[in-house]
Amino acid sequence: MLLDRSLYFRVLEHCLDVIEGTPAEDQPFPHILLKHVFPDDVYHGLLEAFPPDCTLGERATRK
């Protein structure tokens, strides 16, 4: 999946929407937990492009 200009702006807009819509947590320390930060099609494309687990060693797991 090549990162063309339209894809870049679509991913950027999606990420910013997720960040803006995520409430800040105070406990046990200030933080946010981002879920679904990439559009589904982009996330699945990233998983497909990722090297196989066997090339990453024993600790690599894919969910």
Secondary structure, 3 states (H helix, E strand, C coil): CCCCHHHHHHHHHHHHHHHHCCCCECCCCCECCCCCCCCHHHHHHHHHHCCCHHHCCCCCCCC
